[in-house]
Amino acid sequence: MHVLIVGSDAALGGVWQRHLERSGKTVTLVTSQDEAVSHLSDHSYSILILDMKLDGGDSALAVADYAGFRRPDMRVVCVTRDTFFSDGSLFQHVGNACAMVRPDTPPDDVDAVVEHFAMR
């Protein structure tokens, strides 16, 4: 299973990457919109873990839209610390979203979410 993690917090992404790799997944970690689009153009992933708040003016919604266009069957796990999407509106904005998790979600739980939704 191939997982793409897109997030500005490389330390958090690294923790999740190492945990997912220990459970047998191949994981790529990128920190920008441009890197994400490049990887989605050139590689196939089972699932995308996407931080909804990217730094430097990058747009997580643009990454999600591109993923939906380029890889329509790939599911997106959205990571957000904001309460902005607490009403579930995230699923209206990101058509391929399958789950929403907080950045403090334990790595075991992230792995379980990835396992569950990547197999669908």
N, C-alpha and C positions, 0 to 999 in steps of 0.2 A: 504494500500500500504506500502510495506517495502522497505526502502532505506538504502544502505550501503555507508557511506562516508569514504574514505581513504585519509588521508592527514597528513603531518608532522606538519602543522600549526593548532594545536588543538584549538586555539582561533577562527580562521576563521571557522573551522569545527563546532565548538560549536555554532557560530552565525547562520550558515545555519541549523544546527540540530534543534535548538530551533524554528526557523521560520517554518521549515517543519513540526515539531511536532504540532505547533499551527494551522497548516492547516489540521491536522488530520492524518498525516503520522506517521508510526513507523520508527524511525531512529536509526541506530547503527553507532557510530563514532569510528574508529580505526586509529592508527597513524603509523603502520608499515606493511611491506609486510607479515611477519609471521602471524600477527593478521588477516589481510585481507584474506589470504589463509585459515586460520582456520575457519573464519566465513563463507566463501564461501563453504567450505566443509560441514559444519553442518547446514546451514540455507538457505532458499530460499529468494531472494530479487527481487523486481520489477525492480530496477535500481541501478547502481553503479555510484557514483560521485568520481572520481579518480584524485588526484593531480599528475601530471606527473613528479613532481620533489620531490621525497621522500628523507628524510635525512638518514644518517647512512649507505649509500651504498645499501639501498633497491631499488628495481627496480619496477617502476610503470608499465613498459611493461610486466614484469613477472606476475604482478597481473592481468593485462588486458588479457594476454594469458591464465592464469588459469581460469579466469572468462569465457572466451570464450569456454574453454574445459569443465568446470564443469557446467556452466549455459549458454548454447549457445543462448538461447532466450533473455537473459538479456542484456539490452543496457547499454552503458557506456558513461557518460558525463565526458569529460576530462577537467581538470582545468590546465591552463598553463599561466604563466606570461612571458614566453620566446617568442621571435619572430621566433624561430627555426622552429616551425610548421605552421607559418603564410601562407605558400604556400599550405596548405591542405594535406601535406604528412602524417600528423597524421592519417588520415583515411586509408592510405595504411598500416601503422604499427599496427594499432589497428582495427581489423576487425569488432568488435562489437561497435565501437564508433559511436555515433549518433549526438554528439554536442561537441563543444569546447567553453569554457567560460574562462574569466579572473577571477582572485581571487577577483577583485574589483566589480564583477557583483553584483548588488543589490539582496538581498535575495528573493524579490518578483519575480524577473526575473528567478532566479534559480528554484524557485517553479514552475513557468510556464513551464520551460524546462522539469522538472521532470514530471509534469502532462502530457505534450504533448507526450513525448517519452515512458513513462512507460505504457501508454495505448495502444501502438502499438503492 
